[in-house]
Amino acid sequence: MNAIETKRLLLEMPQPPSELETLTYLDSRTSLTSNERLHFESLLKGFEGELKFYHLLKNYLTANSINFFDLQLECNNNEFQIDCLLLFEDVAYLIELKNFDGDFLVNDNEWYFWPSKKELHNPLQQLQRTQILLKELFRQLGFHIPIKPFLVFINPQFTLYQAPYEPKIVFPGQVMRFIQMLNRTPSKLSRMHTQLEEALVERHIVHSQKTKIPKYDYEQLKKGVLCSRCGGALIEATRTNMKCEVCGEVEGKDDAILRNTYEFHVLFPKRKITLNAIYEWCGERVSKKAIRRVLANELVIQRAGRSSYYIFNKDKYSFMRSAIWYKNENSDCEQC
């Protein structure tokens, strides 16, 4: 699988922002500041909303369309992100997803949390900006397909007071009717749609410059084989399994070593993956023999005598990212 194919595969379903991935792993190994935790929770909530919508489309969208999630694009030096883009025969549906819960108020195009009256960015203005940039990008690429924008609120616990009549807004109780509308959209795709798909995939930005990663130091982070569910320490339960001391989660030893190796690489991409490095990262809780076996079987060795190290090939890296975040993919979408 080449780089373009790998990139396209990842765009078929929501992918956690790199900020969310980093903060998730840091949360288990250090104390986040209050602002970092708020940002972490906001990113996680947004990702959960995308997962809910993805599962709804997966289960109920029957029309023939080309679907994108989490497109990161640039037009005229302006970077912009698209939660979901659906390409149909004669229209592109641009979808901004919000997983807000609780009470909100609109007053003269200004949006507020209620009852605190704390102002938030108007999501309709955000949607309009994205539409303008995407339309211009389509024009530059030589494609003239109308764009229909929608702001979809996916959380059933969301209430908007004094909501204006706005056809672009899809409230939680309207989501299934919205998907039914999509299913009635003419959907005979052509070579033009494939060309547009390829152009968008090629221009997708994998590493956004807008990403804000907090500063952290290796020495300050907790070492150990940590549980993916609660962040507690895993200990060897049997010859092949490890068990969390806190929540009782059981995970295969090799899987746990590989997952923690992946986390090490995400947090410290410039550090070389070596036997000793992973042994220390895992808190010396598993044997070097077990770590050597996992690294040899799952990664690619870069031989340099006593300085040999391992790397993830692109396919394995993509697989690990999806496997960690989609381990419960087959569960009901309400549990996503």
Secondary structure, 3 states (H helix, E strand, C coil): CCHHHHHHHHHCCCCCCHHHHHHHHHHHHCCCCHHHHHHHHHHHHHHHHHHHHHHHHHHHCCCCCEEEEEEEEEECCEEEEEEEEEECCCCEEEEEEECCCEEEEEECCEEEEECCCCEECCHHHHHHHHHHHHHHHHHHHCCCCCEEEEEEECCCCEEEECCCCCCCEECHHHHHHHHHHHHCCCCCCCHHHHHHHHHHHHHCCCCCCCCCCCCCCHHHCCCCCECCCCCCEEEECCCCEEEECCCCCEEEHHHHHHHHHHHHHHHCCCCCECHHHHHHHCCCCCCHHHHHHHHHHHCEEECCHHHCEEECCHHHHHHHHHHHHCCCCCCCHHHC
